[in-house]
Amino acid sequence: MSEKILVVDDEPRVVRLVIEVLRAMGYQVIAAASGNSAIEMVALEQPDLVLLDILLPRGPDGYEVCRRIREFSEVPVIMLTAMAQETDKLHGFDVGADDYLTKPFSAKELVARVKAVLRRTKRPEEIAGTLLTCGDLEIDFARRTVKVCGEQVSLTRTEYALLRQLALNANRVMLHPDLLAEVWGPEYLDDIDYLRAYIRYLRRKLEADPSNPQRILTSPGVGYMLACPTKASIK
Protein backbone atom coordinates (compact mmCIF):
# COMPACT_ATOMS: atom_id res chain seq x y z
CA MET A 1 0.00 0.00 0.00
CA SER A 2 1.32 3.46 -0.90
CA GLU A 3 2.00 6.08 1.76
CA LYS A 4 -0.78 8.51 2.63
CA ILE A 5 0.13 12.22 2.68
CA LEU A 6 -1.95 15.00 4.23
CA VAL A 7 -1.60 18.45 2.61
CA VAL A 8 -2.62 21.38 4.83
CA ASP A 9 -2.83 24.65 2.91
CA ASP A 10 -5.54 27.22 2.17
CA GLU A 11 -4.17 28.10 -1.29
CA PRO A 12 -6.08 25.98 -3.86
CA ARG A 13 -3.28 26.44 -6.41
CA VAL A 14 -0.68 24.97 -4.06
CA VAL A 15 -2.96 22.11 -3.03
CA ARG A 16 -3.70 21.23 -6.67
CA LEU A 17 0.01 21.24 -7.53
CA VAL A 18 0.96 19.04 -4.58
CA ILE A 19 -1.87 16.58 -5.17
CA GLU A 20 -1.09 16.28 -8.87
CA VAL A 21 2.63 15.75 -8.34
CA LEU A 22 2.36 13.30 -5.45
CA ARG A 23 -0.44 11.23 -6.96
CA ALA A 24 1.64 10.91 -10.12
CA MET A 25 4.36 9.41 -7.91
CA GLY A 26 1.91 6.85 -6.51
CA TYR A 27 1.12 8.43 -3.14
CA GLN A 28 -2.36 8.72 -1.64
CA VAL A 29 -3.11 12.39 -0.97
CA ILE A 30 -5.74 14.00 1.27
CA ALA A 31 -6.13 17.69 2.05
CA ALA A 32 -7.22 20.09 4.78
CA ALA A 33 -7.61 23.88 4.58
CA SER A 34 -7.45 24.80 8.29
CA GLY A 35 -5.41 23.94 11.33
CA ASN A 36 -8.25 22.42 13.32
CA SER A 37 -9.34 20.16 10.49
CA ALA A 38 -5.70 19.12 9.98
CA ILE A 39 -5.38 18.01 13.60
CA GLU A 40 -8.61 16.04 13.31
CA MET A 41 -7.52 14.37 10.06
CA VAL A 42 -4.16 13.34 11.52
CA ALA A 43 -6.01 11.61 14.36
CA LEU A 44 -8.62 9.95 12.13
CA GLU A 45 -6.71 9.24 8.91
CA GLN A 46 -3.27 8.50 10.41
CA PRO A 47 -1.27 9.74 7.42
CA ASP A 48 2.35 8.76 6.86
CA LEU A 49 3.44 12.38 6.28
CA VAL A 50 2.00 15.89 6.73
CA LEU A 51 2.81 18.86 4.46
CA LEU A 52 1.82 21.78 6.68
CA ASP A 53 1.60 25.44 5.69
CA ILE A 54 2.67 27.85 8.43
CA LEU A 55 0.30 30.70 7.55
CA LEU A 56 -3.20 29.33 7.97
CA PRO A 57 -6.04 31.89 7.95
CA ARG A 58 -8.47 30.30 10.39
CA GLY A 59 -7.71 28.87 13.81
CA PRO A 60 -4.18 27.84 14.87
CA ASP A 61 -1.20 28.54 12.62
CA GLY A 62 1.14 25.82 11.38
CA TYR A 63 3.46 26.04 14.37
CA GLU A 64 0.60 25.50 16.81
CA VAL A 65 -0.85 22.72 14.66
CA CYS A 66 2.48 20.92 14.65
CA ARG A 67 2.84 21.32 18.42
CA ARG A 68 -0.62 19.85 19.00
CA ILE A 69 -0.02 16.98 16.58
CA ARG A 70 3.13 16.12 18.54
CA GLU A 71 1.00 15.63 21.64
CA PHE A 72 -0.39 12.40 20.16
CA SER A 73 1.51 11.51 16.98
CA GLU A 74 5.06 11.10 15.66
CA VAL A 75 3.96 11.48 12.02
CA PRO A 76 6.70 13.32 10.09
CA VAL A 77 5.87 16.95 9.29
CA ILE A 78 7.29 19.12 6.51
CA MET A 79 6.50 22.80 6.98
CA LEU A 80 5.52 24.78 3.88
CA THR A 81 6.57 28.41 4.19
CA ALA A 82 7.49 31.59 2.36
CA MET A 83 9.69 32.46 5.36
CA ALA A 84 13.21 31.08 5.04
CA GLN A 85 14.88 32.81 7.99
CA GLU A 86 16.90 30.62 10.35
CA THR A 87 14.77 31.72 13.30
CA ASP A 88 11.63 30.53 11.52
CA LYS A 89 13.19 27.11 10.88
CA LEU A 90 14.37 26.79 14.46
CA HIS A 91 10.88 27.65 15.71
CA GLY A 92 9.50 24.87 13.53
CA PHE A 93 12.04 22.37 14.83
CA ASP A 94 11.21 23.42 18.39
CA VAL A 95 7.57 22.43 17.92
CA GLY A 96 8.45 19.13 16.23
CA ALA A 97 8.76 19.73 12.47
CA ASP A 98 11.04 17.37 10.55
CA ASP A 99 11.83 19.56 7.55
CA TYR A 100 11.08 22.77 5.64
CA LEU A 101 10.05 23.43 2.08
CA THR A 102 10.20 27.08 1.01
CA LYS A 103 7.60 28.49 -1.39
CA PRO A 104 7.70 28.64 -4.33
CA PHE A 105 9.03 25.12 -4.80
CA SER A 106 9.39 22.92 -7.85
CA ALA A 107 7.80 19.51 -8.35
CA LYS A 108 11.29 17.98 -8.31
CA GLU A 109 12.15 19.59 -4.96
CA LEU A 110 8.80 18.55 -3.46
CA VAL A 111 9.26 14.91 -4.42
CA ALA A 112 12.87 14.86 -3.24
CA ARG A 113 11.97 16.23 0.21
CA VAL A 114 8.99 13.91 0.61
CA LYS A 115 11.06 10.85 -0.30
CA ALA A 116 13.91 11.90 1.97
CA VAL A 117 11.70 12.48 5.01
CA LEU A 118 9.75 9.24 4.51
CA ARG A 119 13.00 7.32 4.09
CA ARG A 120 14.71 8.63 7.21
CA THR A 121 11.64 8.34 9.45
CA LYS A 122 11.25 4.63 8.84
CA ARG A 123 12.47 2.56 11.77
CA PRO A 124 16.10 1.58 11.05
CA GLU A 125 17.49 -1.88 11.55
CA GLU A 126 19.34 -1.89 14.82
CA ILE A 127 22.76 -3.33 15.47
CA ALA A 128 23.09 -6.82 16.93
CA GLY A 129 24.04 -5.56 20.39
CA THR A 130 21.20 -4.25 22.49
CA LEU A 131 22.78 -1.88 25.02
CA LEU A 132 25.47 0.74 24.54
CA THR A 133 27.01 2.27 27.65
CA CYS A 134 28.97 5.52 27.57
CA GLY A 135 29.73 6.56 31.13
CA ASP A 136 26.33 7.12 32.78
CA LEU A 137 24.61 7.34 29.38
CA GLU A 138 22.82 4.16 28.25
CA ILE A 139 21.20 3.57 24.86
CA ASP A 140 19.03 0.49 24.40
CA PHE A 141 18.92 -0.01 20.63
CA ALA A 142 16.35 -2.79 20.77
CA ARG A 143 13.87 -0.65 22.73
CA ARG A 144 15.08 2.70 21.33
CA THR A 145 15.33 4.13 24.85
CA VAL A 146 17.92 6.44 26.40
CA LYS A 147 18.85 6.82 30.06
CA VAL A 148 21.13 9.25 31.89
CA CYS A 149 22.13 8.30 35.43
CA GLY A 150 19.41 5.65 35.32
CA GLU A 151 16.65 8.11 34.43
CA GLN A 152 14.89 7.70 31.08
CA VAL A 153 15.15 10.64 28.69
CA SER A 154 12.47 11.29 26.08
CA LEU A 155 13.89 12.00 22.61
CA THR A 156 12.18 12.77 19.33
CA ARG A 157 12.78 10.49 16.35
CA THR A 158 15.38 12.85 14.86
CA GLU A 159 17.13 13.45 18.19
CA TYR A 160 17.42 9.70 18.70
CA ALA A 161 18.74 9.14 15.16
CA LEU A 162 21.43 11.79 15.68
CA LEU A 163 22.45 10.44 19.08
CA ARG A 164 22.56 6.93 17.63
CA GLN A 165 25.07 7.98 14.98
CA LEU A 166 27.23 9.77 17.53
CA ALA A 167 27.07 6.80 19.91
CA LEU A 168 28.04 4.24 17.28
CA ASN A 169 31.11 6.41 16.61
CA ALA A 170 31.83 7.38 20.21
CA ASN A 171 35.10 9.22 20.90
CA ARG A 172 35.49 9.95 17.19
CA VAL A 173 34.67 13.26 15.55
CA MET A 174 31.83 12.85 13.07
CA LEU A 175 32.09 15.33 10.21
CA HIS A 176 29.16 17.65 9.51
CA PRO A 177 28.45 16.15 6.05
CA ASP A 178 28.58 12.60 7.39
CA LEU A 179 26.09 13.31 10.16
CA LEU A 180 23.75 15.16 7.80
CA ALA A 181 23.89 12.34 5.26
CA GLU A 182 23.33 9.59 7.86
CA VAL A 183 20.53 11.29 9.82
CA TRP A 184 18.76 13.44 7.22
CA GLY A 185 19.96 12.03 3.89
CA PRO A 186 22.41 12.97 1.10
CA GLU A 187 20.08 15.76 -0.05
CA TYR A 188 20.86 17.70 3.16
CA LEU A 189 24.65 18.04 3.04
CA ASP A 190 24.48 21.86 3.09
CA ASP A 191 21.76 22.16 5.76
CA ILE A 192 24.07 22.66 8.74
CA ASP A 193 21.37 24.70 10.51
CA TYR A 194 19.45 21.44 10.99
CA LEU A 195 22.46 19.79 12.60
CA ARG A 196 23.25 22.71 14.90
CA ALA A 197 19.64 22.91 16.06
CA TYR A 198 19.42 19.23 16.97
CA ILE A 199 22.81 19.18 18.67
CA ARG A 200 21.46 21.96 20.86
CA TYR A 201 18.29 19.97 21.59
CA LEU A 202 20.32 16.88 22.57
CA ARG A 203 22.53 18.94 24.87
CA ARG A 204 19.47 20.35 26.62
CA LYS A 205 18.32 16.82 27.41
CA LEU A 206 21.62 15.03 28.05
CA GLU A 207 24.01 17.59 29.53
CA ALA A 208 24.04 18.76 33.15
CA ASP A 209 25.05 22.21 31.82
CA PRO A 210 24.14 22.58 28.12
CA SER A 211 26.20 25.78 27.88
CA ASN A 212 29.30 23.82 28.93
CA PRO A 213 28.79 20.42 27.26
CA GLN A 214 30.81 17.45 28.48
CA ARG A 215 29.12 14.67 26.46
CA ILE A 216 28.56 16.11 23.00
CA LEU A 217 31.65 18.08 22.05
CA THR A 218 32.18 20.47 19.14
CA SER A 219 35.16 20.36 16.83
CA PRO A 220 34.84 23.91 15.40
CA GLY A 221 34.20 23.93 11.68
CA VAL A 222 34.59 20.15 11.50
CA GLY A 223 31.92 18.20 13.38
CA TYR A 224 30.76 16.73 16.68
CA MET A 225 31.78 13.88 18.97
CA LEU A 226 30.13 11.91 21.74
CA ALA A 227 32.81 11.79 24.44
CA CYS A 228 32.96 8.66 26.59
CA PRO A 229 35.24 8.50 29.66
CA THR A 230 36.23 5.00 28.59
CA LYS A 231 35.59 3.08 25.40
CA ALA A 232 31.86 2.72 24.78
CA SER A 233 30.70 -0.86 25.40
CA ILE A 234 27.99 -2.74 23.53
CA LYS A 235 26.33 -5.74 25.16
Sequence and secondary structure as in RCSB ss.txt:
>XXXX:A:sequence
MSEKILVVDDEPRVVRLVIEVLRAMGYQVIAAASGNSAIEMVALEQPDLVLLDILLPRGPDGYEVCRRIREFSEV
PVIMLTAMAQETDKLHGFDVGADDYLTKPFSAKELVARVKAVLRRTKRPEEIAGTLLTCGDLEIDFARRTVKVCG
EQVSLTRTEYALLRQLALNANRVMLHPDLLAEVWGPEYLDDIDYLRAYIRYLRRKLEADPSNPQRILTSPGVGYM
LACPTKASIK
>XXXX:A:secstr
   EEEEE S HHHHHHHHHHHHHTT EEEEESSHHHHHHHHHHH  SEEEEES  SSSS HHHHHHHHTTT   
 EEEEES   HHHHHHHHHTT  EEEESS  HHHHHHHHHHHHHHTS     S  EEEETTEEEETTTTEEEETT
EEE   HHHHHHHHHHHHTTTS EEHHHHHHHHT GGGTT HHHHHHHHHHHHHHH SSTTS SSEEEETTTEEE
E  SS  EE 
